[in-house]
Amino acid sequence: MLASLTRSNQHTQSFKLFVHAHSSLSHRPDHYTLSAIVVVTANACLATFGAQLHAHAARTGLGAHSHLANSFLLLYSKARDLGSIKHTFEEIDCRCQDGFEGVENEIFEGKESGK
């Protein structure tokens, strides 16, 4: 529902829905919900709230999803925040390097152990 409100440019309604749905501490947004609300904050030029969402994503591990990183890049580009854009790209680059190193280690360890 949040995504459909976002796609139809009903930013106020989607923001209210997000706040209402996640006002209790028992409900945590997933990466799809977070991505949709980051797009809303980008379109509404709420860069400070978007940065808080970015911190939440990093703290909870949701920032590892590429579509969420793309949403943050959209947010920061609309806000013209080059420092945050650079930081987001660095986060993406670190995740990619860690992923490739893990694959390389698995390959080399497998060859050494005769697998």
C-alpha positions as CSV (number, residue, x, y, z in Angstrom):
1,M,0.0,0.0,0.0
2,L,2.8,2.4,0.9
3,A,4.5,1.7,-2.4
4,S,1.4,2.4,-4.4
5,L,0.8,5.7,-2.6
6,T,4.5,6.6,-3.3
7,R,4.1,5.7,-7.0
8,S,1.0,7.8,-7.3
9,N,2.8,10.8,-5.8
10,Q,0.6,10.9,-2.7
11,H,3.6,11.7,-0.5
12,T,1.7,13.1,2.4
13,Q,-0.6,10.1,2.7
14,S,2.3,7.6,2.4
15,F,4.3,9.5,5.0
16,K,1.3,9.5,7.4
17,L,0.8,5.7,6.7
18,F,4.4,5.0,7.5
19,V,4.4,7.0,10.7
20,H,1.1,5.4,11.8
21,A,2.2,1.8,11.0
22,H,5.6,2.2,12.7
23,S,4.7,4.4,15.6
24,S,4.8,1.4,18.0
25,L,8.1,-0.1,18.9
26,S,6.9,-3.6,18.0
27,H,6.7,-3.0,14.3
28,R,10.0,-2.5,12.4
29,P,10.1,-1.5,8.7
30,D,11.6,-4.0,6.3
31,H,13.9,-3.0,3.5
32,Y,11.0,-2.6,1.0
33,T,9.1,-0.3,3.3
34,L,12.2,1.7,4.1
35,S,13.0,2.1,0.4
36,A,9.5,3.4,-0.3
37,I,9.6,5.9,2.6
38,V,13.1,7.1,1.5
39,V,11.7,7.9,-1.9
40,V,8.9,9.8,-0.2
41,T,11.4,11.8,1.8
42,A,13.5,12.5,-1.3
43,N,10.4,13.8,-3.2
44,A,9.3,15.9,-0.2
45,C,12.9,17.2,0.3
46,L,13.1,15.9,3.9
47,A,16.9,15.2,3.8
48,T,17.3,15.3,7.6
49,F,14.6,12.6,8.1
50,G,16.1,10.7,5.2
51,A,19.5,10.8,6.9
52,Q,17.9,9.4,10.1
53,L,16.4,6.6,8.0
54,H,19.9,5.9,6.6
55,A,21.3,5.7,10.1
56,H,18.5,3.3,11.1
57,A,19.2,1.1,8.0
58,A,22.9,1.0,8.8
59,R,22.3,0.1,12.4
60,T,19.8,-2.7,11.6
61,G,21.7,-4.1,8.7
62,L,19.0,-3.2,6.2
63,G,21.4,-1.0,4.3
64,A,22.9,-4.1,2.6
65,H,20.1,-4.2,0.1
66,S,21.0,-2.5,-3.2
67,H,17.6,-1.0,-3.9
68,L,17.7,0.7,-0.6
69,A,21.1,2.1,-1.3
70,N,19.8,3.4,-4.6
71,S,16.9,5.1,-2.8
72,F,19.4,6.8,-0.5
73,L,21.4,8.0,-3.6
74,L,18.2,9.5,-4.9
75,L,17.5,11.2,-1.6
76,Y,21.0,12.7,-1.4
77,S,21.1,13.7,-5.1
78,K,17.8,15.6,-4.8
79,A,19.1,17.3,-1.6
80,R,22.4,18.0,-3.5
81,D,24.4,16.5,-0.6
82,L,27.6,15.4,-2.3
83,G,29.2,14.3,0.9
84,S,26.4,11.9,1.7
85,I,26.4,10.6,-1.9
86,K,30.1,9.9,-1.6
87,H,29.6,8.1,1.8
88,T,26.8,6.0,0.3
89,F,29.0,5.0,-2.6
90,E,31.8,4.1,-0.2
91,E,29.3,1.9,1.8
92,I,28.3,0.1,-1.5
93,D,32.0,-0.3,-2.5
94,C,32.9,-1.8,0.9
95,R,30.0,-4.3,0.7
96,C,31.1,-5.3,-2.8
97,Q,34.7,-5.8,-1.8
98,D,33.8,-7.8,1.3
99,G,31.5,-10.0,-0.9
100,F,34.2,-10.6,-3.5
101,E,36.9,-11.4,-0.8
102,G,34.5,-13.9,0.8
103,V,34.0,-15.7,-2.6
104,E,37.8,-15.7,-3.3
105,N,38.4,-17.2,0.2
106,E,35.9,-19.9,-0.4
107,I,37.4,-20.7,-3.8
108,F,41.0,-20.8,-2.6
109,E,40.2,-22.7,0.6
110,G,38.3,-25.3,-1.4
111,K,41.3,-25.8,-3.7
112,E,43.7,-26.1,-0.8
113,S,41.6,-28.7,1.0
114,G,41.2,-30.7,-2.2
115,K,37.5,-30.0,-2.7
